[in-house]
Amino acid sequence: MKSSPFPYIAITTLLLITITIMCAMDFPFNWIFYLTVLGQILLVVMVYKVLTDDYTTDKTFENFYEDRPVEPFEVLIEKEKFR
């Protein structure tokens, strides 16, 4: 069973938000330092999990956004005369 990358995203985000709050509340430096190092490691793991996730879709760039479909259009190029 392959795991989803979403728990890694949630854990990393919550940890980094917690570090920001701890900095604003003047927590001891060693707590903030070690949690920052842990956050950097989790960030690398999160990026790896997201990039190696086996996700496929049948959507293309022609589909644009799902909530506002756009019909494909053709761009006409006019010949311009330069001086």
PEVENWO-V100224 format. One record per backbone hydrogen bond with DSSP energy under -0.5 kcal/mol. CO is the residue of the C=O (numbers start at 1). NH is the residue of the N-H. E is the energy in kcal/mol with one decimal. If there is no record, write none. Layout:
co->[CO CO]
nh->[NH NH]
e->[E E]
//
This chain:
co->[5 6 7 8 9 10 11 12 13 14 15 16 17 18 19 20 21 22 23 28 29 30 31 32 33 34 35 36 37 38 39 40 41 42 43 44 45 46 47 48 50 53 60 61 68 74 76 78 80]
nh->[9 10 11 12 13 14 15 16 17 18 19 20 21 22 23 24 25 27 26 32 33 34 35 36 37 38 39 40 41 42 43 44 45 46 47 48 49 50 51 52 53 55 63 64 65 76 78 80 82]
e->[-1.9 -2.4 -2.7 -2.2 -2.3 -2.5 -2.3 -2.3 -2.2 -2.3 -2.2 -1.7 -2.2 -2.6 -2.2 -1.8 -1.5 -2.1 -1.2 -1.7 -2.9 -2.3 -2.3 -2.1 -2.2 -2.3 -2.4 -2.2 -2.0 -2.6 -2.0 -1.8 -2.3 -2.8 -2.4 -2.2 -2.6 -2.5 -2.4 -1.9 -0.7 -1.7 -1.4 -0.9 -0.6 -0.6 -0.6 -0.5 -0.6]
//
